[in-house]
Amino acid sequence: MGLHPDGVPNQKNFASDSEKIDSSSDSISSDSEKEFPAEELRYILKICTNLTKLEIRYEPTSLDEFGNFIIDPLRPITMMTPLISQLSNLTHIKLDNYNDDNTHSSEESLVKLIEKMVHLVYIRVDFIKASFPTCDFCECPQSVQPSVSPLGVHLASLPSLKFIVFFHADCFNLDWSKLDWKGELEELTLHYCFKVSLRALHAFCSLFENSLVKLSLYYVPVSFSDDNLAHILPESERKLLFRLSKLQQLSIFNGYPIELLKLFREASNLKQISVKNVGEMCLEPLKNLMDHEDPIWSRLKSFVFCEDRDFETVELRTPEEISDFIAHGAKAGIKVEYGLVGNERHQCWSNDGEDAWRFKEEIEERKKHV
């Protein structure tokens, strides 16, 4: 028996600030501008019917009673939706939800938008509202739903799909692991998906134990103890080992990174691990994971550890602690990198000694992928 995931951090809009429109014969990248170039973009979408890649700042639109897109003249981007839905040759689509009130896309409207894109390899969507909210944390009326996620059902039917990237998606749950997935997923990114349980994540990843190469988790999965609502792993969840034979890259940011890392001890092909810390974490447990005499991951070559200065519980490490941490990894053949992010005045990055600090540009680039 668990508890509902209430009181999780507020959602934030991390959309890019860049404003540009690029087009070519096979791809479009479009960001929202002060004056939306509606006519130009409509023209491009009409003539470039063989587009294979589309990245666009997207404002969700609903469906009417007949299942058609509702077009809002005051929101020009919605006029593009029917045209986008006809791009049947797309293999890559990124829908960056960009609006002032963080309106979520419905699963039904997303399925309507992408249903003809049968060759999709990569999909990224921000802010998705679950059609059938499901609780994977306790036994309650929402723990059993008569219907399964429409988006999950559709994505499972795509034989070419290899990359799923979700930000603020409420629809991902345990039922996704019960679907018959036609594709062999290679990358899964779940950021700010506050309703994903460890059981749901484990069951889903297990479907792709022989294909998943990269896994990025940010405030995912959520785990609560019955005692004090702390973000710790109950004893029953510490047995959920991720046996992912192809996994090479793992990124973790949540309240219990050490415990979660240990669940990947049988992912024997791991080469790169990134951990972001927001609380009081001793470096010793991390060093134990890089024991040169008895390594958990014999192929591990890179370990990135960053701490967020925006959290008051994060304390500055001494130079001696950092140097010892880096040297310990080097002894095991692992390049250890340590850095601070969050507070702009304190942004810095230390690596294995070849150069002492990295500059803001590199940190910002790394943050785009966190």
TIVOSE-81207 format. One record per residue: z, y, x of N, C-alpha, C, O in turn; residue in one letter. Coordinates in steps of 0.2 Angstrom, whole numbers. Layout:
      nw      nv      nu     caw     cav     cau      cw      cv      cu      ow      ov      ou   resn
       Z       Y       X       Z       Y       X       Z       Y       X       Z       Y       X      a
...
END
This chain:
      nw      nv      nu     caw     cav     cau      cw      cv      cu      ow      ov      ou   resn
       0      -6       4       0       0       0       0       6       4       4       7       9      m
      -5      11       3      -5      17       7      -4      23       3      -2      22      -3      g
      -6      29       5      -5      35       2     -11      39       2     -16      38       6      l
     -12      43      -3     -18      47      -4     -19      52       2     -14      55       5      h
     -25      53       4     -26      58      10     -25      65       8     -30      69       8      p
     -20      68       6     -19      75       4     -16      78      10     -14      76      15      d
     -17      85      10     -15      89      15     -18      89      21     -16      91      27      g
     -25      87      21     -29      87      27     -31      94      29     -31      98      24      v
     -33      95      35     -35     102      37     -41     105      32     -45     101      29      p
     -41     111      31     -46     114      27     -53     114      30     -53     113      36      n
     -57     113      26     -64     112      28     -67     119      31     -65     124      29      q
     -71     119      36     -74     125      39     -81     124      39     -84     118      39      k
     -84     130      40     -92     130      40     -93     131      48     -92     136      50      n
     -96     125      51     -98     126      58    -105     126      59    -108     124      64      f
    -109     130      54    -116     130      55    -118     135      61    -114     139      63      a
    -123     133      64    -126     137      69    -127     144      67    -129     146      62      s
    -126     149      72    -128     156      71    -135     158      72    -137     164      71      d
    -139     153      75    -145     155      77    -150     156      71    -149     153      66      s
    -155     161      72    -159     162      66    -166     162      69    -168     166      73      e
    -170     157      67    -177     156      70    -181     152      65    -178     148      61      k
    -187     153      66    -192     148      62    -197     146      67    -201     150      70      i
    -198     140      68    -203     137      73    -207     132      69    -204     128      64      d
    -213     131      70    -217     126      67    -222     123      72    -225     127      76      s
    -224     117      70    -229     114      74    -233     109      70    -232     109      64      s
    -237     105      72    -241     101      68    -237      95      65    -239      92      60      s
    -232      94      68    -228      88      66    -220      89      65    -216      85      63      d
    -218      96      66    -211      97      65    -210     104      63    -214     109      64      s
    -204     105      59    -202     112      57    -195     113      58    -191     108      57      i
    -193     118      61    -186     120      62    -185     127      59    -188     132      61      s
    -181     127      53    -180     133      50    -173     135      49    -169     131      46      s
    -171     141      51    -164     143      49    -164     149      45    -169     153      44      d
    -159     150      41    -158     156      36    -159     162      40    -155     163      45      s
    -162     167      37    -163     174      39    -161     179      34    -160     177      28      e
    -160     185      36    -158     190      32    -163     191      26    -161     192      21      k
    -169     191      28    -175     191      23    -178     184      24    -182     183      28      e
    -177     180      19    -179     173      19    -187     173      18    -190     176      14      f
    -190     170      23    -198     170      23    -200     165      19    -203     160      21      p
    -199     166      12    -201     160       7    -208     159       7    -210     153       7      a
    -213     164       7    -220     163       7    -222     159      13    -226     154      12      e
    -220     161      19    -222     158      25    -220     151      25    -224     146      27      e
    -214     149      23    -212     142      24    -215     138      18    -217     132      20      l
    -216     141      12    -220     137       7    -227     135      10    -229     130       8      r
    -230     140      13    -237     139      15    -237     133      21    -241     129      21      y
    -232     133      25    -231     128      30    -230     121      27    -233     116      29      i
    -226     121      22    -224     115      19    -230     112      15    -231     106      15      l
    -234     116      13    -240     114       9    -246     111      13    -249     106      11      k
    -247     114      19    -252     112      23    -250     107      28    -254     103      30      i
    -244     107      30    -242     102      35    -239      96      31    -233      94      32      c
    -243      92      28    -240      86      24    -239      80      28    -235      76      26      t
    -241      80      34    -239      75      39    -234      76      43    -233      73      48      n
    -229      81      41    -223      82      45    -219      76      47    -218      72      42      l
    -217      75      53    -212      69      54    -205      72      55    -201      68      55      t
    -204      78      57    -197      81      58    -196      87      54    -200      92      55      k
    -191      88      51    -189      94      47    -181      95      48    -177      91      47      l
    -180     101      51    -173     104      51    -172     110      48    -176     115      50      e
    -168     111      43    -168     117      39    -161     118      36    -157     114      35      i
    -160     125      36    -154     127      33    -155     127      25    -159     130      22      r
    -151     123      22    -152     120      15    -147     122      10    -141     121      12      y
    -149     125       5    -144     126      -1    -145     121      -6    -150     120      -9      e
    -139     117      -8    -140     112     -13    -142     115     -19    -140     120     -22      p
    -146     111     -23    -148     112     -30    -147     106     -34    -147     100     -31      t
    -145     107     -40    -144     101     -45    -150      99     -48    -155     102     -48      s
    -149      94     -52    -155      91     -56    -153      92     -63    -148      93     -66      l
    -159      94     -67    -158      95     -74    -157      88     -78    -157      83     -75      d
    -157      88     -85    -156      82     -89    -162      77     -88    -161      72     -90      e
    -168      80     -85    -174      76     -85    -174      73     -77    -179      70     -76      f
    -169      75     -73    -170      73     -66    -174      77     -62    -176      74     -56      g
    -176      83     -64    -180      87     -60    -175      92     -56    -170      94     -59      n
    -177      95     -51    -174     100     -47    -173     106     -51    -178     109     -54      f
    -167     109     -51    -166     116     -54    -168     121     -49    -164     122     -44      i
    -173     125     -51    -175     131     -46    -171     137     -48    -172     139     -54      i
    -168     140     -43    -165     147     -44    -169     152     -40    -169     152     -34      d
    -172     157     -44    -176     162     -41    -172     166     -36    -174     169     -31      p
    -165     167     -37    -161     171     -33    -159     167     -27    -156     170     -22      l
    -161     161     -26    -159     157     -20    -166     154     -18    -168     148     -20      r
    -170     158     -14    -177     156     -12    -177     149      -9    -182     146     -10      p
    -172     147      -6    -173     140      -2    -174     135      -7    -177     129      -6      i
    -171     136     -13    -172     130     -19    -179     129     -21    -181     124     -23      t
    -183     135     -20    -190     134     -21    -194     129     -17    -199     127     -18      m
    -191     128     -11    -194     123      -6    -192     116      -8    -196     112      -5      m
    -187     115     -12    -185     108     -13    -190     103     -15    -191      98     -12      t
    -194     105     -20    -199     100     -23    -204      99     -17    -207      93     -17      p
    -206     104     -13    -211     103      -8    -208      98      -2    -211      94       0      l
    -202      99      -1    -198      95       4    -198      88       2    -199      83       6      i
    -197      87      -4    -196      80      -7    -203      76      -7    -203      70      -8      s
    -209      80      -5    -215      76      -5    -217      74       2    -222      71       3      q
    -213      76       7    -214      75      14    -213      67      15    -208      66      19      l
    -217      63      13    -216      56      14    -217      53      21    -215      47      22      s
    -219      57      26    -220      54      32    -214      56      37    -214      55      43      n
    -209      60      34    -204      62      38    -200      56      41    -199      51      38      l
    -198      56      48    -194      51      51    -187      54      53    -183      51      55      t
    -187      61      53    -181      65      55    -180      70      50    -184      75      49      h
    -174      71      47    -172      76      43    -165      78      44    -160      74      45      i
    -164      85      45    -158      88      45    -157      93      40    -161      98      40      k
    -152      93      36    -151      97      31    -144     101      32    -139      98      31      l
    -144     107      35    -139     111      37    -136     115      31    -139     120      30      d
    -131     113      27    -129     116      21    -127     123      23    -122     124      27      n
    -130     128      21    -128     135      23    -128     140      17    -133     142      15      y
    -122     141      15    -121     145       9    -114     148      10    -109     145      13      n
    -112     153       6    -106     157       7    -100     153       4     -94     153       6      d
    -101     149      -1     -96     145      -4     -95     138      -3     -92     134      -6      d
     -99     136       2     -99     129       4    -100     124      -1     -97     119      -2      n
    -105     125      -5    -107     121     -11    -109     114      -8    -113     114      -4      t
    -107     109     -11    -108     102      -9    -115     100     -13    -116     101     -19      h
    -119      96      -9    -124      93     -12    -122      87     -16    -117      83     -14      s
    -125      85     -22    -123      79     -26    -127      73     -23    -133      74     -20      s
    -125      67     -23    -128      62     -21    -135      61     -24    -140      59     -21      e
    -135      62     -31    -141      61     -34    -147      66     -32    -152      64     -32      e
    -145      72     -31    -150      77     -29    -152      75     -22    -158      76     -20      s
    -148      73     -17    -150      71     -11    -155      65     -11    -160      64      -8      l
    -153      60     -15    -158      54     -16    -164      56     -19    -170      54     -16      v
    -164      61     -24    -171      63     -26    -175      67     -21    -181      66     -21      k
    -171      70     -16    -175      74     -11    -178      69      -6    -183      71      -4      l
    -175      64      -4    -177      60       1    -180      53      -1    -182      49       3      i
    -181      52      -7    -182      45     -10    -190      43      -7    -191      37      -7      e
    -194      48      -6    -201      46      -4    -201      46       4    -206      44       7      k
    -196      47       7    -196      47      15    -194      40      17    -188      39      20      m
    -198      35      16    -196      28      17    -196      26      24    -194      21      26      v
    -199      31      29    -199      30      36    -193      33      40    -194      33      46      h
    -188      36      36    -183      39      40    -180      35      45    -178      29      44      l
    -179      38      51    -175      35      57    -169      39      58    -164      36      59      v
    -169      46      56    -163      50      58    -162      54      52    -166      57      49      y
    -155      55      49    -153      59      44    -147      62      46    -142      59      48      i
    -147      69      45    -140      73      45    -140      77      39    -144      81      37      r
    -134      77      36    -133      81      30    -126      83      30    -121      80      32      v
    -125      90      28    -118      93      28    -116      94      21    -120      95      17      d
    -109      92      20    -106      94      13    -110      90       7    -114      92       4      f
    -107      84       6    -109      79       1    -104      78      -4     -98      75      -1      i
    -105      79     -10    -100      77     -15    -101      70     -18    -106      68     -19      k
     -95      66     -18     -96      59     -20     -97      59     -28     -94      62     -31      a
    -102      55     -30    -103      54     -37     -98      50     -40     -96      51     -46      s
     -95      45     -36     -90      41     -39     -84      41     -34     -84      36     -29      f
     -80      46     -34     -74      46     -29     -70      40     -29     -68      38     -34      p
     -70      37     -23     -66      31     -22     -60      32     -17     -61      35     -12      t
     -55      29     -19     -49      29     -14     -48      22     -11     -47      17     -14      c
     -48      23      -4     -47      17       0     -41      16       3     -39      12       7      d
     -36      20       1     -29      21       4     -24      17       0     -19      16       2      f
     -25      17      -7     -19      14     -11     -22      11     -17     -28      11     -18      c
     -18       7     -21     -20       4     -27     -19      10     -33     -14      11     -35      e
     -25      13     -35     -24      18     -40     -31      17     -44     -35      13     -43      c
     -31      21     -50     -37      21     -54     -44      22     -50     -49      19     -52      p
     -43      26     -44     -49      27     -41     -51      22     -35     -56      23     -32      q
     -46      17     -34     -48      12     -29     -53       7     -31     -55       4     -27      s
     -55       7     -38     -60       3     -40     -65       7     -44     -63      10     -49      v
     -71       7     -42     -76      11     -46     -81       6     -49     -83       1     -45      q
     -84       7     -55     -89       3     -58     -96       4     -54    -100      -1     -55      p
     -97       9     -51    -103      10     -48    -102      12     -40     -97      14     -38      s
    -108      11     -36    -108      12     -29    -111      18     -28    -116      20     -31      v
    -110      21     -22    -113      27     -20    -120      27     -20    -123      23     -17      s
    -123      31     -24    -131      31     -24    -134      33     -17    -139      30     -16      p
    -131      37     -14    -134      39      -7    -133      33      -2    -138      31       1      l
    -128      29      -3    -127      23       1    -132      18       0    -135      15       4      g
    -133      17      -7    -138      12      -9    -145      13      -6    -148       9      -4      v
    -147      20      -7    -153      22      -5    -154      21       3    -159      18       5      h
    -149      24       7    -150      23      14    -150      16      16    -153      14      21      l
    -146      12      13    -146       4      15    -153       1      14    -154      -4      17      a
    -157       4      10    -164       1       9    -169       3      14    -174       0      14      s
    -167       8      18    -172      10      23    -172       6      29    -167       6      33      l
    -178       2      31    -178      -2      36    -178       1      43    -176      -2      48      p
    -180       7      43    -181      11      50    -175      15      52    -175      18      57      s
    -170      16      47    -165      20      48    -160      18      54    -158      12      55      l
    -159      23      59    -155      21      65    -150      26      66    -145      24      70      k
    -150      32      64    -145      37      65    -143      40      59    -147      43      55      f
    -136      40      57    -133      44      52    -128      49      55    -124      47      58      i
    -129      55      53    -124      60      55    -122      64      48    -126      67      45      v
    -115      63      47    -113      67      41    -107      72      43    -103      70      47      f
    -107      77      40    -102      82      41     -99      84      34    -103      85      29      f
     -93      83      33     -89      84      26     -93      80      21     -95      83      15      h
     -93      74      22     -96      69      17     -90      65      13     -87      62      17      a
     -90      66       7     -85      63       3     -87      56       0     -83      52      -3      d
     -93      54       1     -96      48      -2     -95      42       2     -96      36       0      c
     -94      43       9     -93      37      13     -87      33      12     -81      36      12      f
     -87      27      10     -81      23       8     -82      16       9     -87      14      12      n
     -77      12       8     -77       4       9     -83       1       6     -86      -4       9      l
     -86       3       0     -91       0      -3     -98       0       1    -102      -4       0      d
     -98       5       6    -104       5      10    -105      -1      14    -111      -3      16      w
    -100      -4      16    -100     -10      20    -102     -16      16    -103     -22      18      s
    -102     -16       9    -104     -21       5    -111     -21       3    -113     -25      -1      k
    -115     -16       5    -122     -16       4    -126     -20       9    -124     -21      14      l
    -132     -22       7    -136     -25      11    -141     -20      15    -146     -18      12      d
    -139     -19      21    -142     -14      25    -148     -17      28    -148     -22      32      w
    -154     -14      27    -161     -16      30    -162     -14      37    -165     -18      41      k
    -159      -8      39    -160      -6      46    -155      -8      50    -149     -10      48      g
    -156      -7      57    -151      -8      62    -148      -2      65    -152       1      69      e
    -143       1      62    -140       7      64    -138       7      72    -135       3      74      l
    -140      13      75    -138      14      82    -133      19      83    -130      19      88      e
    -133      24      79    -128      29      80    -125      31      73    -129      32      68      e
    -118      32      73    -115      34      67    -110      40      69    -106      39      73      l
    -111      46      66    -107      52      67    -104      54      60    -107      55      55      t
     -97      54      60     -93      56      54     -89      61      56     -84      60      60      l
     -90      68      54     -86      73      56     -83      76      50     -87      78      45      h
     -76      78      50     -73      81      44     -74      77      38     -75      80      32      y
     -74      70      38     -75      66      32     -68      64      30     -66      58      33      c
     -64      68      27     -57      67      26     -55      61      22     -49      60      21      f
     -59      57      19     -58      52      14     -60      45      17     -60      40      14      k
     -61      45      24     -63      39      27     -57      35      29     -54      38      34      v
     -56      29      27     -50      25      29     -53      21      35     -59      20      37      s
     -48      19      39     -49      14      45     -53       8      43     -57       5      46      l
     -50       5      37     -53      -1      34     -61       0      33     -65      -4      34      r
     -62       6      30     -69       7      28     -73       8      34     -79       5      35      a
     -71      11      39     -75      12      45     -76       6      49     -81       4      51      l
     -70       2      49     -71      -5      53     -76      -9      49     -80     -13      53      h
     -75     -10      43     -80     -14      39     -87     -12      40     -91     -17      41      a
     -88      -6      40     -95      -3      40     -98      -5      47    -103      -7      48      f
     -94      -3      53     -96      -4      59     -98     -11      61    -102     -13      65      c
     -94     -16      58     -94     -23      59    -101     -25      57    -104     -30      60      s
    -104     -22      52    -111     -24      50    -116     -23      56    -121     -26      56      l
    -115     -18      60    -119     -16      65    -116     -18      72    -118     -14      77      f
    -113     -23      73    -109     -25      79    -114     -26      85    -113     -26      91      e
    -121     -28      83    -126     -30      88    -131     -24      89    -136     -25      92      n
    -130     -18      86    -135     -13      86    -132      -6      88    -135      -2      90      s
    -125      -5      86    -122       2      86    -121       3      93    -118       0      97      l
    -124       9      95    -124      11     102    -119      17     103    -116      18     108      v
    -119      22      98    -115      28      99    -111      29      92    -113      28      87      k
    -104      31      93    -100      32      88     -96      38      89     -93      39      94      l
     -97      43      84     -93      50      85     -89      51      79     -91      51      73      s
     -82      52      80     -77      52      75     -73      59      76     -70      59      81      l
     -73      63      71     -70      69      71     -66      70      65     -68      71      59      y
     -59      70      65     -55      69      59     -56      63      55     -55      63      49      y
     -58      58      59     -60      52      56     -58      46      60     -59      47      66      v
     -55      40      58     -53      39      51     -46      42      50     -43      44      54      p
     -45      43      43     -38      45      41     -34      39      40     -36      34      37      v
     -28      40      43     -23      34      42     -16      37      41     -14      42      44      s
     -12      35      36      -6      37      34      -1      31      34      -2      26      31      f
       5      33      36      11      28      35      14      29      29      14      35      26      s
      18      24      26      21      25      20      28      29      21      31      32      16      d
      30      30      27      36      33      29      36      40      29      40      43      26      d
      32      43      33      32      50      34      26      54      34      25      60      36      n
      20      51      31      14      54      31      11      56      38       6      60      38      l
      14      53      43      11      55      50       5      51      51       3      46      48      a
       1      54      55      -6      51      56      -5      46      62      -6      47      68      h
      -2      40      60      -1      35      64      -4      28      61      -5      28      55      i
      -5      23      65      -8      17      63      -2      12      60       2      11      64      l
      -3      10      54       2       5      52       1      -1      55      -5      -2      58      p
       6      -6      56       5     -12      59      -1     -16      57      -4     -19      61      e
      -2     -16      50      -8     -20      47     -15     -17      50     -19     -21      50      s
     -15     -11      52     -22      -8      54     -23      -9      61     -28      -8      64      e
     -18     -11      65     -18     -12      72     -22     -18      74     -23     -20      80      r
     -23     -22      69     -27     -29      70     -34     -28      69     -38     -33      70      k
     -37     -22      67     -44     -21      65     -48     -19      72     -49     -14      73      l
     -49     -24      76     -53     -23      82     -60     -22      81     -64     -25      76      l
     -63     -17      84     -70     -16      84     -74     -20      89     -74     -18      95      f
     -77     -25      87     -81     -29      92     -88     -27      92     -92     -31      88      r
     -89     -22      95     -96     -19      95     -99     -20     102     -98     -16     107      l
    -103     -25     103    -106     -27     109    -111     -23     112    -111     -23     118      s
    -114     -18     108    -119     -14     111    -116      -7     112    -120      -2     115      k
    -110      -5     109    -108       2     109    -107       4     117    -104       1     121      l
    -110      10     118    -110      13     125    -106      20     125    -103      22     130      q
    -106      24     119    -103      30     119     -98      30     113    -100      29     107      q
     -92      33     114     -87      33     109     -84      40     110     -81      42     115      l
     -84      44     104     -80      50     104     -75      50      99     -77      48      93      s
     -69      52     100     -63      52      96     -60      59      95     -58      62     101      i
     -58      61      89     -54      67      88     -50      66      82     -53      67      77      f
     -44      63      82     -39      63      77     -32      63      79     -31      64      85      n
     -27      61      75     -20      62      76     -18      56      80     -12      56      82      g
     -21      51      81     -19      45      85     -24      42      89     -26      36      89      y
     -27      46      94     -32      43      98     -31      37     103     -35      33     104      p
     -25      37     105     -23      31     110     -23      25     106     -26      20     108      i
     -20      25     100     -20      19      96     -27      17      94     -29      11      93      e
     -31      22      92     -38      20      90     -42      18      95     -46      13      95      l
     -41      21     101     -45      18     107     -44      11     109     -48       7     110      l
     -37       9     108     -36       2     109     -39      -3     105     -40      -9     106      k
     -41      -1      99     -45      -5      94     -52      -6      96     -55     -11      93      l
     -54      -3     101     -61      -4     104     -61      -8     111     -66      -8     114      f
     -55     -11     112     -55     -14     118     -59     -20     119     -61     -23     125      r
     -62     -23     114     -67     -28     114     -74     -25     114     -79     -29     113      e
     -75     -19     114     -82     -16     115     -83     -16     122     -83     -10     125      a
     -85     -21     125     -86     -22     132     -91     -18     136     -91     -18     142      s
     -96     -15     132    -101     -12     135    -100      -4     135    -105      -1     137      n
     -94      -2     134     -93       5     134     -94       8     140     -92       6     145      l
     -98      14     141     -99      17     147     -96      25     147     -95      27     152      k
     -96      27     141     -93      34     140     -88      35     135     -90      33     129      q
     -83      38     136     -78      39     131     -76      47     131     -75      49     137      i
     -76      50     125     -73      57     125     -68      57     120     -68      54     114      s
     -62      60     122     -56      61     118     -54      68     117     -54      72     122      v
     -53      71     111     -50      77     110     -43      77     108     -42      73     103      k
     -39      81     111     -32      80     109     -29      87     106     -31      92     108      n
     -25      86     100     -23      92      97     -15      92      97     -12      96      94      v
     -12      87     100      -5      86      99      -2      85     106      -5      86     111      g
       4      82     106       8      81     112       6      74     114       8      69     112      e
       2      74     119       0      67     122       1      67     129      -1      71     133      m
       4      62     131       5      60     138      -1      57     141      -4      53     138      c
      -2      59     148      -8      56     151      -7      49     153     -12      46     154      l
      -1      47     154       0      40     156      -3      35     152      -6      30     155      e
      -3      35     145      -7      30     142     -14      30     143     -17      24     143      p
     -17      36     144     -24      36     145     -26      33     152     -31      30     153      l
     -21      34     157     -22      31     164     -22      24     163     -25      20     167      k
     -17      21     159     -17      14     158     -23      11     156     -24       5     157      n
     -27      15     152     -33      12     149     -39      12     155     -44       9     154      l
     -37      15     160     -42      15     166     -39      11     172     -40      14     178      m
     -36       6     171     -32       2     177     -38      -1     181     -42      -5     178      d
     -38       1     187     -43      -2     192     -43      -9     193     -47     -13     195      h
     -36     -12     193     -35     -19     194     -37     -23     188     -39     -29     189      e
     -36     -21     182     -37     -25     176     -40     -20     171     -37     -19     166      d
     -46     -18     172     -50     -13     168     -51     -16     161     -53     -22     160      p
     -50     -12     156     -52     -14     149     -59     -14     148     -62     -18     145      i
     -62      -9     150     -69      -8     150     -72      -8     157     -72      -3     160      w
     -75     -13     159     -77     -14     166     -84     -10     167     -85      -8     173      s
     -87      -8     162     -93      -4     163     -92       4     162     -97       8     162      r
     -86       6     161     -85      13     159     -86      17     165     -83      16     171      l
     -90      22     165     -91      27     170     -89      34     169     -89      38     174      k
     -88      36     163     -86      43     161     -81      43     156     -81      40     151      s
     -76      47     157     -70      48     153     -69      56     152     -67      59     157      f
     -71      59     146     -70      66     145     -64      67     141     -63      64     135      v
     -59      71     143     -53      72     139     -52      80     138     -51      83     143      f
     -52      82     132     -52      90     131     -46      91     126     -44      87     122      c
     -43      97     127     -37      98     123     -39     105     120     -41     110     123      e
     -37     106     113     -38     111     109     -33     117     110     -27     115     108      d
     -34     122     112     -29     127     113     -27     131     107     -22     134     107      r
     -31     129     101     -29     132      95     -23     129      92     -20     132      87      d
     -21     123      94     -15     120      92      -9     121      96      -9     120     102      f
      -4     124      93       2     126      97       6     120     100       9     121     105      e
       4     114      98       8     108     101       5     106     108       8     102     111      t
      -1     109     109      -4     107     115      -1     111     121      -1     117     121      v
       1     108     126       4     111     132      -1     111     138      -4     106     139      e
       0     116     142      -5     116     148      -2     111     153       4     110     154      l
      -7     107     156      -6     103     161      -5     106     168      -8     112     169      r
      -1     104     172      -1     107     179      -7     105     183     -10      99     181      t
      -9     108     188     -14     106     192     -13     100     195     -18      96     196      p
      -7      98     197      -6      92     200      -7      86     195     -10      81     197      e
      -5      87     188      -6      82     183     -13      81     183     -16      75     182      e
     -17      86     182     -25      85     181     -28      82     187     -32      77     186      i
     -26      84     193     -29      81     199     -27      73     200     -31      69     201      s
     -21      72     198     -19      65     198     -23      61     193     -25      55     194      d
     -24      64     187     -28      60     182     -35      59     184     -37      54     183      f
     -38      64     187     -45      63     189     -45      58     195     -50      54     195      i
     -40      58     199     -40      54     205     -39      46     203     -42      42     205      a
     -35      46     198     -34      39     195     -40      36     192     -42      30     193      h
     -44      40     188     -50      37     186     -55      36     191     -59      31     191      g
     -56      40     196     -60      39     202     -59      32     206     -63      29     208      a
     -52      31     206     -50      24     209     -53      18     205     -55      13     208      k
     -54      19     199     -57      14     195     -65      15     194     -68      11     190      a
     -68      19     198     -75      21     197     -77      24     191     -83      24     189      g
     -72      28     188     -74      32     182     -73      40     184     -68      42     187      i
     -78      43     182     -78      51     182     -74      54     177     -77      53     171      k
     -69      56     178     -64      59     173     -65      67     173     -66      70     178      v
     -66      69     167     -67      77     166     -62      79     161     -60      76     156      e
     -59      85     163     -53      87     159     -55      95     157     -57      98     162      y
     -54      97     151     -55     104     149     -51     106     143     -48     102     140      g
     -51     113     143     -48     116     137     -53     120     133     -58     123     136      l
     -53     119     126     -57     122     122     -53     126     116     -47     124     116      v
     -56     130     112     -53     133     107     -52     140     108     -56     144     106      g
     -47     142     111     -45     149     112     -50     151     118     -50     149     123      n
     -54     156     116     -60     158     121     -57     161     127     -60     160     132      e
     -51     164     127     -49     166     134     -47     161     138     -46     161     145      r
     -45     155     136     -43     149     140     -48     144     141     -47     138     143      h
     -55     145     139     -60     140     139     -61     138     147     -63     143     150      q
     -60     132     148     -62     130     155     -63     123     156     -61     119     151      c
     -66     121     161     -67     114     162     -67     111     169     -69     115     173      w
     -63     106     170     -62     103     177     -65      97     177     -64      92     173      s
     -69      95     183     -72      89     184     -69      85     189     -63      86     191      n
     -72      81     193     -70      76     198     -69      80     205     -68      76     210      d
     -69      86     205     -68      90     211     -74      93     215     -74      97     219      g
     -80      90     213     -86      93     216     -87     101     214     -89     104     219      e
     -85     103     209     -84     110     207     -78     111     203     -77     107     198      d
     -74     116     204     -68     117     200     -68     118     193     -64     116     189      a
     -73     123     191     -73     125     184     -80     125     182     -85     126     185      w
     -81     124     175     -87     125     172     -87     131     168     -82     133     166      r
     -93     134     167     -93     140     163     -94     139     156     -95     133     153      f
     -93     144     152     -93     144     145     -99     141     142     -99     138     137      k
    -105     142     145    -111     140     142    -111     132     141    -113     129     136      e
    -109     129     147    -109     122     146    -103     119     141    -105     114     138      e
     -98     123     141     -93     121     136     -96     122     129     -95     117     124      i
     -99     127     128    -102     128     121    -107     123     119    -107     121     114      e
    -111     121     124    -116     116     123    -113     109     121    -115     106     117      e
    -107     108     125    -103     102     123    -100     102     116    -100      97     113      r
     -98     108     114     -95     109     108    -100     107     102     -98     106      97      k
    -106     109     103    -111     107      98    -111     100      96    -113      98      91      k
    -109      96     101    -110      89     100    -103      85      98    -103      79      98      h
     -98      89      97     -91      87      96     -91      86      89     -85      83      86      v
END
